[in-house]
């Protein structure tokens, strides 16, 4: 049982660890709650150092390793990298460094997009770091060699979402500017390659038209986690509702406020001294 | 002479240390270059963890102390906190923790604004952290008790500047929205309480009108540093051109590119492994 001390627990009764640079990865937690309601989740938001998307590769890898090791020390059976930028840049480093399975958001999102597209013209919207990494582009090319990929960096989207600038003319203008390379293209499928971007989904749909299918990687990721837990025989043995613990590196107020909106449930306790001793 | 090892140097021949969360504090460096051309400068930009403006007080204090101690370990005679958010929240903690004089940007900016205003109606534009700290409001009230202070948080300004969204209709709309509480007010003096904001100066002037005087704290800060060095007998004895060293915690490319624009000179060498071992 999960209240017993660590050495007596079987691996399958440990929580799933999920990290993101901030609050956006809670979109993945919300999907895991639906798909895997009996699993416990430890969530880490590195709110003191966000955003990751416009920072350098080495810095993102370093922060990601610190996050992963922190969650492993808390005791988890599997790590989900909910941050697209970290998934793009640091997944391999995490898989090599950690003693547990590590799942990112890229492959599940790409699998859904490849299954969705009719003409092979797929666009990816992401942070500068995600787009520059070429991770989505390479994963799509591997899954569908005939695909034409349009990769578009949208660096202001995260700030606009964080500031609640959703229903604004300024936001519409910025969406228009970023997506202008896609106007008149044959794109029929768009991957929202950042956990914040689903909040701008309506603007993206309006700009590109109703014939375009928008793929949100969070749901696909939760199903991939389910499949991996089954494959590794790590599904929780308990049938009760899972418990959730939240860790942040900045103070918890903003995290709790935005997080409860994303999750649609209360966040009772947020531990706010995470990562104080980097690894 | 500054090429001799540390123990043989007199304090006055040590560099001035200046830190900011990123590249914005180079506006202070540019002014120090003008006012104190013979001084050496060590500049630290905590680019891996920027921005500071929307983070919690405890986090800002922790990062600021790490930055200050890092520069003290490099050997400096005086510390300038070029970051308005750090100056607002962490100046006292830095002054208590460090063995050298510490100067912020708030007092010099306020002194200039108080000397500038004719009717005592002064506005401060800053990050959420700077405005929430009340540091500017209290400093203005202390210097000019009859003043009416308008404090306006403009959290998207830093992102817009960092992304180069200067000459954009979206930026004009966001400036209009943030400054709408000042329209029709009696404000005659505006302090740009963030090192990034001078790059949006024209938009602010256009929105508020030509009768408003805009105060940029960087120049005022450089003069305050000059006065303090004279008072403490710490003016460099060398009459040659000062040398400049730059330290960043993320990779140096973006820093160098934007930094050279701000400084108007080349940045030859940027040390990019700063703060790897936090204190």
Interface residues (C-beta under 8 A of the other chain):
Chain A: X47 X48 X49 X54 X55 X56 X57 X58 X59 X63 X155 X156 X159 X160 X162 X163 X165 X168 X169 X170 X171 X173 X174 X177 X249 X250 X251 X253 X254 X278
Chain B: X47 X48 X49 X54 X55 X56 X57 X58 X59 X63 X155 X156 X159 X160 X162 X163 X165 X168 X169 X170 X171 X173 X174 X177 X249 X250 X251 X253 X254 X278
